[in-house]
Amino acid sequence: MSNMNDQQEPDTAAATASNPQRMPPRPVADEPANTSSRTPWTLKTSSTLRTEKSEQETETLANIHDIMEDEMKGAIIANADEIVDNFLSTSHIRLGGPSSLDDVLKHLTTKGLYSDTEKKWADFPSSSGKDCEKNLAMYFEKVADAASDLFQSGLPRKHWTAEHATRPVTDKYCDRKPDLAIVTSDAPPAGPERTWWHILGTLEVKPDKNDFDEALGQLIESARLIYSVQPHRRFLLDAILCGEFMTLVLFDRSGALFTQPFNVHEQPKRFLQVAVGLLHLNDANRGFDPTVNFTDPTSGTVIVEGVKHSFDNVIYIEGVVRGRGTACYPIVKDGVPHLVKDSWVDERRENKEGDIVNDLHSQTEEENVKKHIPKILADENVLFEGKPDSTALVRSFISRRSQDGKHHEWTDPSMAKVEIREHRRMLMTPVARNLEDFSCLAELLTAFIHTAESTPYCFFKRSNTHILFSHLRNVQPEDDAP
């Protein structure tokens, strides 16, 4: 959501940024765009609909793309070449000792994988035709294996797989087939047990540079599915290969950035940074939040104000790329159920959710209303490596403090429409089961009655009803419901 003039925003992304009336020429691989300024990108999602699908599937895809286009409108930024060295530097990808990318390329040249005279990767697979995804995955793995001696040991590298090019990743709601995916060595084989929980990143393969929009749209679809089961991702790193041209894409809660496409043969070290480097990142450099540690898809620990709490369920995940990305973890503190709510909030919102709810408590005298407003026991800006976490921190290479010192801002004016989101976490009580799990009609109606009773206080006292309805996820039906 773009800067909303300090209006409150819903827990689902509803981008309101308007696109520039006239877009700059779209950069193409053989004519690199001017790197002096990043470029807002209009995603033409209509081109990604597959006509061979059934009418019902095509209609479903159209709905998905409408949502995706609205969510990412004005927040996809091209020509951000800095993301390669800021996320895939030699230290990020754990290149061992004094080794450099030059050393890796020289090593691969001696093994016959790269020809320094022809400036070309030997037997580089085609990006079109039958089994092209499988051939590319095998080639990437071959290069990674040959270079493995020059990377630090200790953490096993991840792996490229093309198993899902023809078989969807298991998901309850969506059959999505990423061309290539990054998985751990101990991930279950492709089948019912491998879900988006096991997918660390994706790469889309297209035969031609003109297919870039289609590939980017598919990456966004996959990113949404990853975020829907991995809410502790601060960002995602994915890639696109169109013919011989590769692009690195960064997704975070403010949208997406991507590099200019580069020729894998003419820029072999950059190819190594992406194709091999993505396999050697540790969890923090891959975008995982170190303050949330999952042991399986539904249980783990979360840190609030320096204290680690355990949870055995995740009662809500907002599966979006750009937006709040709210996740709710039920915990037990001092024998009492509590809820940890994690979200990414537009930094320029002057009235934070915790402040509003606390004000409602202090301004509400009627106990029959007050008892239905959650109590906020902690409200903090999550820290990453000792710094307040935000999308400005993720994109620290293009952000700075505003002149008033209260907010962050982008250093590039072309990104002015893109909001900066801070990573916030609240601890509240009470905790309840999902509203749709009502035991009888009377209980459901009671919840709606309590909501109706509380709504005037939100509207007249703070002119904001969003906060109350946001907490419908945390409604506590009473045992003595009539």
DRENDO-1510 file (C-alpha; in Angstrom, 1 decimal, always signed):
<recs>
REC; n; res; u; v; w
REC; 1; MET; +0.0; +0.0; +0.0 .
REC; 2; SER; +1.4; +3.3; -0.9 .
REC; 3; ASN; +1.7; +6.2; +1.5 .
REC; 4; MET; -2.0; +6.5; +2.5 .
REC; 5; ASN; -1.8; +10.0; +3.9 .
REC; 6; ASP; -1.8; +8.4; +7.4 .
REC; 7; GLN; -5.2; +6.7; +6.8 .
REC; 8; GLN; -5.6; +3.3; +8.4 .
REC; 9; GLU; -5.0; +0.3; +6.2 .
REC; 10; PRO; -6.7; -3.2; +6.3 .
REC; 11; ASP; -4.8; -6.3; +7.1 .
REC; 12; THR; -5.0; -7.3; +3.5 .
REC; 13; ALA; -3.0; -5.4; +0.9 .
REC; 14; ALA; -5.1; -3.0; -1.1 .
REC; 15; ALA; -2.6; -1.0; -3.1 .
REC; 16; THR; -3.7; +2.5; -3.8 .
REC; 17; ALA; -0.6; +3.9; -5.5 .
REC; 18; SER; -1.3; +5.2; -8.9 .
REC; 19; ASN; +1.0; +4.4; -11.7 .
REC; 20; PRO; +2.8; +7.2; -13.6 .
REC; 21; GLN; +0.7; +8.4; -16.4 .
REC; 22; ARG; +3.5; +7.7; -18.9 .
REC; 23; MET; +5.9; +4.9; -18.2 .
REC; 24; PRO; +9.5; +5.0; -19.4 .
REC; 25; PRO; +10.5; +2.6; -22.2 .
REC; 26; ARG; +10.7; -1.0; -20.9 .
REC; 27; PRO; +14.4; -2.1; -20.6 .
REC; 28; VAL; +15.3; -5.1; -22.7 .
REC; 29; ALA; +18.2; -7.4; -22.3 .
REC; 30; ASP; +20.2; -6.4; -25.4 .
REC; 31; GLU; +19.5; -2.7; -24.7 .
REC; 32; PRO; +20.3; -2.2; -21.0 .
REC; 33; ALA; +18.3; +0.5; -19.3 .
REC; 34; ASN; +19.9; +3.6; -17.8 .
REC; 35; THR; +21.1; +2.6; -14.3 .
REC; 36; SER; +21.1; +6.1; -13.0 .
REC; 37; SER; +17.5; +5.8; -11.9 .
REC; 38; ARG; +15.3; +2.9; -10.9 .
REC; 39; THR; +12.1; +2.5; -12.9 .
REC; 40; PRO; +8.5; +1.8; -11.7 .
REC; 41; TRP; +7.3; -1.2; -13.6 .
REC; 42; THR; +3.7; -1.9; -14.8 .
REC; 43; LEU; +3.1; -5.6; -14.7 .
REC; 44; LYS; +1.0; -6.8; -17.6 .
REC; 45; THR; -0.6; -9.7; -15.9 .
REC; 46; SER; -3.2; -10.3; -18.6 .
REC; 47; SER; -0.4; -11.7; -20.8 .
REC; 48; THR; +0.2; -14.5; -18.2 .
REC; 49; LEU; -3.2; -16.2; -18.6 .
REC; 50; ARG; -2.8; -19.6; -20.2 .
REC; 51; THR; -5.3; -20.2; -23.0 .
REC; 52; GLU; -5.0; -23.9; -22.9 .
REC; 53; LYS; -6.7; -24.1; -19.5 .
REC; 54; SER; -10.3; -24.7; -19.0 .
REC; 55; GLU; -12.8; -21.8; -18.8 .
REC; 56; GLN; -13.1; -22.2; -15.0 .
REC; 57; GLU; -9.4; -22.4; -14.5 .
REC; 58; THR; -8.9; -19.3; -16.7 .
REC; 59; GLU; -11.5; -17.4; -14.7 .
REC; 60; THR; -9.8; -18.4; -11.5 .
REC; 61; LEU; -6.4; -17.3; -12.9 .
REC; 62; ALA; -8.0; -14.0; -14.0 .
REC; 63; ASN; -9.2; -13.4; -10.4 .
REC; 64; ILE; -5.8; -14.2; -9.0 .
REC; 65; HIS; -4.1; -11.9; -11.4 .
REC; 66; ASP; -6.5; -9.0; -10.6 .
REC; 67; ILE; -5.6; -9.4; -6.9 .
REC; 68; MET; -1.9; -9.7; -7.7 .
REC; 69; GLU; -2.0; -6.6; -9.9 .
REC; 70; ASP; -3.8; -4.5; -7.4 .
REC; 71; GLU; -1.5; -5.7; -4.6 .
REC; 72; MET; +1.7; -4.9; -6.5 .
REC; 73; LYS; +0.6; -1.8; -8.4 .
REC; 74; GLY; +3.2; +0.9; -8.3 .
REC; 75; ALA; +5.5; -1.1; -6.1 .
REC; 76; ILE; +7.6; -3.1; -8.7 .
REC; 77; ILE; +10.9; -1.3; -9.3 .
REC; 78; ALA; +13.2; -2.1; -12.2 .
REC; 79; ASN; +17.0; -1.5; -12.7 .
REC; 80; ALA; +17.9; -2.2; -9.0 .
REC; 81; ASP; +21.2; -3.8; -9.8 .
REC; 82; GLU; +22.5; -3.2; -6.3 .
REC; 83; ILE; +20.5; -6.1; -4.9 .
REC; 84; VAL; +23.0; -8.6; -6.3 .
REC; 85; ASP; +26.0; -7.3; -4.3 .
REC; 86; ASN; +23.9; -6.4; -1.3 .
REC; 87; PHE; +22.3; -9.8; -1.0 .
REC; 88; LEU; +24.7; -12.1; -2.8 .
REC; 89; SER; +28.2; -10.8; -1.9 .
REC; 90; THR; +31.0; -13.2; -1.3 .
REC; 91; SER; +30.4; -13.0; +2.5 .
REC; 92; HIS; +26.6; -13.6; +2.0 .
REC; 93; ILE; +27.2; -16.7; -0.1 .
REC; 94; ARG; +29.9; -18.0; +2.2 .
REC; 95; LEU; +32.7; -18.1; -0.3 .
REC; 96; GLY; +35.5; -19.7; +1.6 .
REC; 97; GLY; +38.7; -18.0; +2.9 .
REC; 98; PRO; +40.5; -15.7; +0.4 .
REC; 99; SER; +38.6; -17.1; -2.6 .
REC; 100; SER; +36.8; -14.7; -4.9 .
REC; 101; LEU; +34.4; -15.0; -7.7 .
REC; 102; ASP; +37.4; -14.8; -10.0 .
REC; 103; ASP; +38.9; -17.8; -8.3 .
REC; 104; VAL; +35.6; -19.7; -8.7 .
REC; 105; LEU; +35.4; -18.9; -12.4 .
REC; 106; LYS; +39.0; -19.8; -13.0 .
REC; 107; HIS; +38.4; -23.1; -11.2 .
REC; 108; LEU; +35.4; -23.9; -13.4 .
REC; 109; THR; +37.4; -22.9; -16.5 .
REC; 110; THR; +40.0; -25.5; -15.6 .
REC; 111; LYS; +37.2; -28.1; -15.3 .
REC; 112; GLY; +36.0; -27.2; -18.8 .
REC; 113; LEU; +32.7; -25.7; -17.7 .
REC; 114; TYR; +33.5; -22.2; -18.9 .
REC; 115; SER; +35.5; -21.2; -21.9 .
REC; 116; ASP; +37.4; -18.0; -21.3 .
REC; 117; THR; +38.3; -17.7; -25.0 .
REC; 118; GLU; +34.8; -18.1; -26.3 .
REC; 119; LYS; +33.3; -16.3; -23.3 .
REC; 120; LYS; +30.7; -18.9; -23.0 .
REC; 121; TRP; +29.4; -21.6; -20.6 .
REC; 122; ALA; +30.1; -25.0; -22.1 .
REC; 123; ASP; +26.9; -26.9; -23.2 .
REC; 124; PHE; +24.6; -24.4; -21.5 .
REC; 125; PRO; +21.1; -25.8; -21.9 .
REC; 126; SER; +18.4; -24.1; -24.0 .
REC; 127; SER; +15.6; -22.3; -22.2 .
REC; 128; SER; +13.0; -23.8; -24.5 .
REC; 129; GLY; +11.9; -27.2; -25.6 .
REC; 130; LYS; +11.1; -30.4; -23.9 .
REC; 131; ASP; +12.8; -30.9; -20.5 .
REC; 132; CYS; +14.5; -27.5; -20.6 .
REC; 133; GLU; +13.7; -27.0; -16.9 .
REC; 134; LYS; +15.2; -30.3; -16.0 .
REC; 135; ASN; +18.3; -29.7; -18.1 .
REC; 136; LEU; +18.8; -26.3; -16.6 .
REC; 137; ALA; +18.4; -27.6; -13.0 .
REC; 138; MET; +20.9; -30.4; -13.7 .
REC; 139; TYR; +23.4; -27.9; -15.2 .
REC; 140; PHE; +23.1; -25.5; -12.3 .
REC; 141; GLU; +23.7; -28.4; -9.9 .
REC; 142; LYS; +26.7; -29.5; -12.0 .
REC; 143; VAL; +28.2; -26.0; -11.7 .
REC; 144; ALA; +27.4; -25.8; -8.0 .
REC; 145; ASP; +29.0; -29.2; -7.4 .
REC; 146; ALA; +32.2; -28.3; -9.3 .
REC; 147; ALA; +32.5; -25.0; -7.3 .
REC; 148; SER; +31.7; -26.6; -3.9 .
REC; 149; ASP; +35.4; -26.9; -2.8 .
REC; 150; LEU; +35.7; -23.1; -2.8 .
REC; 151; PHE; +32.8; -22.5; -0.5 .
REC; 152; GLN; +32.8; -22.7; +3.3 .
REC; 153; SER; +31.8; -26.0; +4.8 .
REC; 154; GLY; +29.6; -26.4; +7.9 .
REC; 155; LEU; +26.2; -25.6; +6.4 .
REC; 156; PRO; +25.0; -27.9; +3.6 .
REC; 157; ARG; +24.2; -26.1; +0.4 .
REC; 158; LYS; +20.6; -26.1; -1.0 .
REC; 159; HIS; +19.7; -27.7; -4.3 .
REC; 160; TRP; +17.9; -26.7; -7.5 .
REC; 161; THR; +15.1; -29.0; -8.6 .
REC; 162; ALA; +12.8; -29.0; -11.7 .
REC; 163; GLU; +10.5; -31.7; -10.2 .
REC; 164; HIS; +7.7; -29.1; -10.0 .
REC; 165; ALA; +7.9; -28.0; -13.6 .
REC; 166; THR; +5.4; -30.7; -14.3 .
REC; 167; ARG; +4.1; -31.5; -10.9 .
REC; 168; PRO; +2.5; -28.8; -8.7 .
REC; 169; VAL; +3.8; -28.1; -5.2 .
REC; 170; THR; +1.3; -29.5; -2.8 .
REC; 171; ASP; -1.1; -26.9; -1.7 .
REC; 172; LYS; -4.7; -27.0; -0.5 .
REC; 173; TYR; -5.9; -24.1; -2.7 .
REC; 174; CYS; -3.6; -23.6; -5.7 .
REC; 175; ASP; -1.8; -25.8; -8.2 .
REC; 176; ARG; +1.3; -23.8; -9.0 .
REC; 177; LYS; +4.2; -25.3; -10.9 .
REC; 178; PRO; +7.4; -23.3; -10.5 .
REC; 179; ASP; +9.9; -24.1; -13.3 .
REC; 180; LEU; +12.8; -24.4; -10.8 .
REC; 181; ALA; +12.8; -24.4; -7.1 .
REC; 182; ILE; +15.4; -24.3; -4.3 .
REC; 183; VAL; +15.0; -27.0; -1.6 .
REC; 184; THR; +17.0; -28.4; +1.2 .
REC; 185; SER; +18.8; -31.8; +0.9 .
REC; 186; ASP; +16.5; -33.3; +3.5 .
REC; 187; ALA; +13.2; -32.0; +2.0 .
REC; 188; PRO; +10.7; -34.8; +1.3 .
REC; 189; PRO; +10.5; -35.9; -2.4 .
REC; 190; ALA; +8.2; -34.2; -4.7 .
REC; 191; GLY; +4.7; -35.5; -3.8 .
REC; 192; PRO; +2.0; -35.0; -1.2 .
REC; 193; GLU; +4.4; -34.2; +1.6 .
REC; 194; ARG; +6.4; -31.5; -0.2 .
REC; 195; THR; +4.6; -28.2; +0.3 .
REC; 196; TRP; +5.5; -24.5; -0.1 .
REC; 197; TRP; +6.9; -24.8; +3.4 .
REC; 198; HIS; +9.9; -26.7; +1.8 .
REC; 199; ILE; +10.4; -24.2; -1.1 .
REC; 200; LEU; +13.0; -21.6; -0.3 .
REC; 201; GLY; +13.0; -19.8; -3.7 .
REC; 202; THR; +11.9; -20.2; -7.3 .
REC; 203; LEU; +13.2; -19.5; -10.8 .
REC; 204; GLU; +11.0; -19.1; -13.9 .
REC; 205; VAL; +12.3; -20.1; -17.3 .
REC; 206; LYS; +11.2; -18.5; -20.6 .
REC; 207; PRO; +12.5; -18.8; -24.1 .
REC; 208; ASP; +12.6; -15.1; -24.9 .
REC; 209; LYS; +13.1; -11.8; -23.2 .
REC; 210; ASN; +9.6; -10.7; -24.3 .
REC; 211; ASP; +8.2; -13.3; -21.9 .
REC; 212; PHE; +9.6; -11.4; -18.9 .
REC; 213; ASP; +6.2; -10.1; -17.6 .
REC; 214; GLU; +4.8; -13.6; -17.7 .
REC; 215; ALA; +7.7; -14.9; -15.7 .
REC; 216; LEU; +7.5; -12.1; -13.2 .
REC; 217; GLY; +3.8; -12.6; -12.7 .
REC; 218; GLN; +4.5; -16.3; -12.0 .
REC; 219; LEU; +7.2; -15.4; -9.5 .
REC; 220; ILE; +4.7; -13.2; -7.6 .
REC; 221; GLU; +2.2; -16.1; -7.5 .
REC; 222; SER; +4.9; -18.3; -6.0 .
REC; 223; ALA; +6.1; -15.6; -3.6 .
REC; 224; ARG; +2.5; -15.3; -2.3 .
REC; 225; LEU; +2.3; -19.0; -1.7 .
REC; 226; ILE; +5.7; -19.1; +0.1 .
REC; 227; TYR; +4.6; -16.1; +2.3 .
REC; 228; SER; +1.3; -17.9; +3.1 .
REC; 229; VAL; +3.2; -20.7; +4.9 .
REC; 230; GLN; +6.4; -19.0; +5.8 .
REC; 231; PRO; +5.3; -15.8; +7.6 .
REC; 232; HIS; +8.7; -15.4; +9.2 .
REC; 233; ARG; +10.3; -14.4; +5.9 .
REC; 234; ARG; +11.5; -10.8; +5.8 .
REC; 235; PHE; +12.2; -11.1; +2.1 .
REC; 236; LEU; +12.6; -13.6; -0.7 .
REC; 237; LEU; +15.2; -13.8; -3.5 .
REC; 238; ASP; +14.0; -15.4; -6.8 .
REC; 239; ALA; +15.2; -15.3; -10.4 .
REC; 240; ILE; +14.1; -15.3; -14.0 .
REC; 241; LEU; +15.9; -16.8; -17.0 .
REC; 242; CYS; +14.7; -15.6; -20.4 .
REC; 243; GLY; +16.8; -17.3; -23.1 .
REC; 244; GLU; +20.4; -16.4; -22.0 .
REC; 245; PHE; +19.4; -13.4; -19.9 .
REC; 246; MET; +19.0; -13.7; -16.1 .
REC; 247; THR; +17.3; -11.4; -13.6 .
REC; 248; LEU; +17.5; -11.4; -9.8 .
REC; 249; VAL; +14.2; -10.4; -8.1 .
REC; 250; LEU; +13.8; -9.3; -4.5 .
REC; 251; PHE; +10.4; -9.5; -2.8 .
REC; 252; ASP; +9.6; -7.8; +0.6 .
REC; 253; ARG; +6.6; -6.4; +2.3 .
REC; 254; SER; +6.9; -3.1; +0.3 .
REC; 255; GLY; +6.8; -4.9; -3.1 .
REC; 256; ALA; +9.5; -6.0; -5.5 .
REC; 257; LEU; +12.8; -4.9; -6.9 .
REC; 258; PHE; +14.6; -6.5; -9.9 .
REC; 259; THR; +17.9; -6.1; -11.7 .
REC; 260; GLN; +18.5; -5.4; -15.3 .
REC; 261; PRO; +18.7; -8.7; -17.2 .
REC; 262; PHE; +22.3; -9.8; -17.8 .
REC; 263; ASN; +23.8; -12.3; -20.2 .
REC; 264; VAL; +24.9; -15.4; -18.4 .
REC; 265; HIS; +27.8; -15.9; -20.8 .
REC; 266; GLU; +29.1; -12.3; -20.9 .
REC; 267; GLN; +28.7; -11.9; -17.1 .
REC; 268; PRO; +29.7; -15.3; -15.8 .
REC; 269; LYS; +30.6; -14.1; -12.3 .
REC; 270; ARG; +27.1; -12.5; -11.9 .
REC; 271; PHE; +25.6; -15.8; -13.1 .
REC; 272; LEU; +27.6; -17.6; -10.3 .
REC; 273; GLN; +26.4; -15.2; -7.7 .
REC; 274; VAL; +22.7; -16.0; -8.6 .
REC; 275; ALA; +22.7; -19.6; -9.7 .
REC; 276; VAL; +25.2; -20.9; -7.2 .
REC; 277; GLY; +25.1; -18.2; -4.5 .
REC; 278; LEU; +21.4; -18.7; -3.8 .
REC; 279; LEU; +22.3; -22.2; -2.7 .
REC; 280; HIS; +24.8; -21.1; -0.1 .
REC; 281; LEU; +22.9; -18.5; +1.9 .
REC; 282; ASN; +22.3; -19.0; +5.6 .
REC; 283; ASP; +18.8; -18.5; +7.0 .
REC; 284; ALA; +19.2; -14.9; +7.9 .
REC; 285; ASN; +20.7; -14.0; +4.5 .
REC; 286; ARG; +17.9; -15.9; +2.8 .
REC; 287; GLY; +15.3; -13.6; +4.5 .
REC; 288; PHE; +14.2; -15.6; +7.6 .
REC; 289; ASP; +13.4; -13.7; +10.7 .
REC; 290; PRO; +15.8; -15.0; +13.5 .
REC; 291; THR; +13.3; -14.0; +16.2 .
REC; 292; VAL; +10.8; -16.6; +15.0 .
REC; 293; ASN; +12.1; -20.2; +14.8 .
REC; 294; PHE; +9.8; -22.9; +13.4 .
REC; 295; THR; +10.4; -26.6; +14.2 .
REC; 296; ASP; +7.7; -27.6; +11.8 .
REC; 297; PRO; +5.0; -25.7; +9.8 .
REC; 298; THR; +2.8; -25.1; +12.8 .
REC; 299; SER; +5.0; -24.9; +15.9 .
REC; 300; GLY; +8.1; -23.1; +17.2 .
REC; 301; THR; +9.2; -20.1; +19.2 .
REC; 302; VAL; +8.8; -16.4; +19.0 .
REC; 303; ILE; +10.7; -13.7; +20.9 .
REC; 304; VAL; +8.8; -10.7; +22.4 .
REC; 305; GLU; +10.7; -8.1; +24.3 .
REC; 306; GLY; +13.7; -10.4; +24.6 .
REC; 307; VAL; +11.6; -13.3; +26.0 .
REC; 308; LYS; +11.2; -16.5; +24.0 .
REC; 309; HIS; +7.8; -18.1; +23.9 .
REC; 310; SER; +6.7; -21.4; +22.5 .
REC; 311; PHE; +3.6; -21.9; +20.2 .
REC; 312; ASP; +2.1; -25.1; +18.8 .
REC; 313; ASN; -0.2; -23.5; +16.2 .
REC; 314; VAL; -0.4; -20.5; +13.9 .
REC; 315; ILE; -4.0; -19.3; +13.9 .
REC; 316; TYR; -3.7; -16.8; +11.1 .
REC; 317; ILE; -1.3; -16.0; +8.3 .
REC; 318; GLU; -2.0; -13.2; +5.7 .
REC; 319; GLY; -0.6; -14.7; +2.6 .
REC; 320; VAL; +0.4; -11.6; +0.7 .
REC; 321; VAL; +3.7; -10.2; -0.7 .
REC; 322; ARG; +3.1; -6.5; -0.3 .
REC; 323; GLY; +1.2; -5.6; +2.8 .
REC; 324; ARG; +1.0; -6.2; +6.5 .
REC; 325; GLY; +1.7; -9.9; +6.2 .
REC; 326; THR; +0.0; -10.4; +9.6 .
REC; 327; ALA; +0.7; -13.7; +11.5 .
REC; 328; CYS; -0.8; -14.7; +14.8 .
REC; 329; TYR; +0.9; -17.1; +17.2 .
REC; 330; PRO; -1.0; -18.3; +20.3 .
REC; 331; ILE; +1.3; -18.7; +23.4 .
REC; 332; VAL; +0.9; -19.4; +27.1 .
REC; 333; LYS; +2.4; -16.9; +29.6 .
REC; 334; ASP; +2.1; -17.5; +33.3 .
REC; 335; GLY; -0.4; -20.2; +32.6 .
REC; 336; VAL; -2.7; -17.8; +30.7 .
REC; 337; PRO; -3.3; -17.9; +26.9 .
REC; 338; HIS; -1.9; -14.9; +25.0 .
REC; 339; LEU; -1.6; -14.0; +21.4 .
REC; 340; VAL; +1.5; -12.7; +19.6 .
REC; 341; LYS; +0.6; -10.7; +16.5 .
REC; 342; ASP; +3.3; -10.0; +14.0 .
REC; 343; SER; +2.8; -7.5; +11.1 .
REC; 344; TRP; +4.5; -5.0; +8.8 .
REC; 345; VAL; +2.9; -1.6; +9.2 .
REC; 346; ASP; +3.2; +1.5; +7.1 .
REC; 347; GLU; +5.8; +3.5; +8.9 .
REC; 348; ARG; +4.0; +6.8; +8.4 .
REC; 349; ARG; +0.9; +5.7; +10.2 .
REC; 350; GLU; +0.8; +8.1; +13.2 .
REC; 351; ASN; -1.8; +6.0; +15.1 .
REC; 352; LYS; -0.4; +2.5; +15.6 .
REC; 353; GLU; -2.8; -0.3; +16.4 .
REC; 354; GLY; -1.5; -0.9; +19.9 .
REC; 355; ASP; -1.9; +2.8; +20.7 .
REC; 356; ILE; -5.5; +2.9; +19.4 .
REC; 357; VAL; -6.5; -0.3; +21.4 .
REC; 358; ASN; -4.9; +1.1; +24.6 .
REC; 359; ASP; -6.8; +4.4; +24.1 .
REC; 360; LEU; -10.0; +2.5; +23.6 .
REC; 361; HIS; -9.4; +0.8; +27.0 .
REC; 362; SER; -8.7; +4.1; +28.8 .
REC; 363; GLN; -11.6; +5.9; +27.2 .
REC; 364; THR; -14.2; +3.2; +27.6 .
REC; 365; GLU; -16.1; +3.1; +30.9 .
REC; 366; GLU; -18.7; +0.5; +30.1 .
REC; 367; GLU; -17.4; -2.9; +31.2 .
REC; 368; ASN; -19.6; -4.9; +28.9 .
REC; 369; VAL; -17.8; -3.2; +26.0 .
REC; 370; LYS; -14.4; -2.9; +27.5 .
REC; 371; LYS; -14.1; -6.6; +28.3 .
REC; 372; HIS; -14.3; -7.4; +24.6 .
REC; 373; ILE; -11.3; -5.2; +23.6 .
REC; 374; PRO; -8.0; -7.1; +23.7 .
REC; 375; LYS; -5.4; -5.9; +26.2 .
REC; 376; ILE; -2.1; -5.0; +24.6 .
REC; 377; LEU; +0.7; -6.1; +27.0 .
REC; 378; ALA; +3.7; -5.4; +24.6 .
REC; 379; ASP; +4.0; -3.5; +21.4 .
REC; 380; GLU; +7.5; -3.3; +19.9 .
REC; 381; ASN; +9.5; -2.7; +16.7 .
REC; 382; VAL; +11.1; -6.1; +16.0 .
REC; 383; LEU; +14.9; -5.9; +15.9 .
REC; 384; PHE; +17.1; -7.5; +13.3 .
REC; 385; GLU; +20.8; -7.6; +14.2 .
REC; 386; GLY; +20.2; -5.0; +16.8 .
REC; 387; LYS; +18.4; -2.5; +14.5 .
REC; 388; PRO; +14.7; -1.7; +14.2 .
REC; 389; ASP; +13.5; -3.9; +11.4 .
REC; 390; SER; +11.7; -2.5; +8.4 .
REC; 391; THR; +11.7; -2.7; +4.6 .
REC; 392; ALA; +14.0; +0.4; +4.7 .
REC; 393; LEU; +16.5; -1.9; +6.6 .
REC; 394; VAL; +16.0; -4.6; +4.0 .
REC; 395; ARG; +16.7; -2.0; +1.3 .
REC; 396; SER; +19.2; -0.1; +3.3 .
REC; 397; PHE; +21.3; +0.6; +0.1 .
REC; 398; ILE; +18.5; +2.9; -1.2 .
REC; 399; SER; +17.0; +4.3; +2.0 .
REC; 400; ARG; +17.9; +7.0; +4.6 .
REC; 401; ARG; +16.4; +8.8; +7.5 .
REC; 402; SER; +14.0; +11.6; +6.7 .
REC; 403; GLN; +15.1; +15.1; +7.6 .
REC; 404; ASP; +12.8; +15.2; +10.7 .
REC; 405; GLY; +14.4; +12.0; +11.9 .
REC; 406; LYS; +11.0; +10.3; +12.5 .
REC; 407; HIS; +10.7; +8.2; +9.4 .
REC; 408; HIS; +12.7; +6.7; +6.6 .
REC; 409; GLU; +12.6; +7.6; +2.9 .
REC; 410; TRP; +13.9; +6.3; -0.3 .
REC; 411; THR; +16.9; +7.9; -1.9 .
REC; 412; ASP; +15.4; +7.6; -5.4 .
REC; 413; PRO; +12.5; +9.9; -6.1 .
REC; 414; SER; +11.0; +7.3; -8.6 .
REC; 415; MET; +10.2; +5.2; -5.5 .
REC; 416; ALA; +8.2; +7.9; -3.7 .
REC; 417; LYS; +4.9; +6.1; -4.2 .
REC; 418; VAL; +6.3; +2.9; -2.4 .
REC; 419; GLU; +5.5; +2.8; +1.3 .
REC; 420; ILE; +8.1; +1.8; +3.9 .
REC; 421; ARG; +6.9; -0.8; +6.4 .
REC; 422; GLU; +8.2; -1.3; +9.9 .
REC; 423; HIS; +8.1; -4.8; +11.5 .
REC; 424; ARG; +6.0; -4.7; +14.6 .
REC; 425; ARG; +5.0; -7.3; +17.2 .
REC; 426; MET; +2.3; -7.2; +19.9 .
REC; 427; LEU; +1.5; -9.4; +22.8 .
REC; 428; MET; -2.2; -9.4; +23.8 .
REC; 429; THR; -4.8; -11.3; +25.7 .
REC; 430; PRO; -7.3; -12.9; +25.7 .
REC; 431; VAL; -7.0; -15.6; +22.9 .
REC; 432; ALA; -9.9; -17.3; +21.3 .
REC; 433; ARG; -10.7; -19.8; +18.7 .
REC; 434; ASN; -11.5; -18.8; +15.2 .
REC; 435; LEU; -14.9; -17.1; +14.8 .
REC; 436; GLU; -16.0; -19.6; +12.2 .
REC; 437; ASP; -15.6; -22.4; +14.8 .
REC; 438; PHE; -18.7; -21.2; +16.7 .
REC; 439; SER; -20.6; -24.0; +18.5 .
REC; 440; CYS; -24.1; -22.7; +17.8 .
REC; 441; LEU; -25.9; -19.9; +16.1 .
REC; 442; ALA; -26.4; -18.1; +19.4 .
REC; 443; GLU; -22.7; -18.0; +20.0 .
REC; 444; LEU; -22.0; -16.5; +16.6 .
REC; 445; LEU; -24.7; -13.9; +17.0 .
REC; 446; THR; -23.3; -13.0; +20.4 .
REC; 447; ALA; -20.0; -12.2; +18.8 .
REC; 448; PHE; -21.6; -9.9; +16.3 .
REC; 449; ILE; -23.6; -8.2; +19.0 .
REC; 450; HIS; -20.4; -7.5; +21.0 .
REC; 451; THR; -18.8; -6.2; +17.8 .
REC; 452; ALA; -21.8; -3.9; +17.1 .
REC; 453; GLU; -21.7; -2.6; +20.7 .
REC; 454; SER; -18.0; -1.8; +20.4 .
REC; 455; THR; -18.1; -0.2; +17.0 .
REC; 456; PRO; -19.3; +3.3; +18.1 .
REC; 457; TYR; -16.4; +3.7; +20.4 .
REC; 458; CYS; -13.9; +3.0; +17.6 .
REC; 459; PHE; -15.7; +5.3; +15.3 .
REC; 460; PHE; -16.5; +8.3; +17.5 .
REC; 461; LYS; -13.5; +8.2; +19.8 .
REC; 462; ARG; -10.8; +7.5; +17.2 .
REC; 463; SER; -12.7; +7.6; +13.9 .
REC; 464; ASN; -11.3; +4.2; +13.0 .
REC; 465; THR; -13.3; +1.0; +12.9 .
REC; 466; HIS; -10.6; -1.1; +11.2 .
REC; 467; ILE; -8.8; -2.0; +14.4 .
REC; 468; LEU; -11.9; -3.5; +16.0 .
REC; 469; PHE; -12.7; -5.6; +12.9 .
REC; 470; SER; -9.1; -6.6; +12.7 .
REC; 471; HIS; -9.5; -8.2; +16.1 .
REC; 472; LEU; -12.5; -10.3; +15.0 .
REC; 473; ARG; -9.8; -12.9; +14.5 .
REC; 474; ASN; -9.4; -12.8; +18.2 .
REC; 475; VAL; -13.1; -12.8; +19.3 .
REC; 476; GLN; -13.8; -14.6; +22.5 .
REC; 477; PRO; -17.3; -16.1; +22.5 .
REC; 478; GLU; -18.6; -16.4; +26.1 .
REC; 479; ASP; -19.5; -19.6; +27.7 .
REC; 480; ASP; -22.8; -18.1; +28.9 .
REC; 481; ALA; -23.9; -17.0; +25.5 .
REC; 482; PRO; -27.7; -16.9; +25.4 .
</recs>
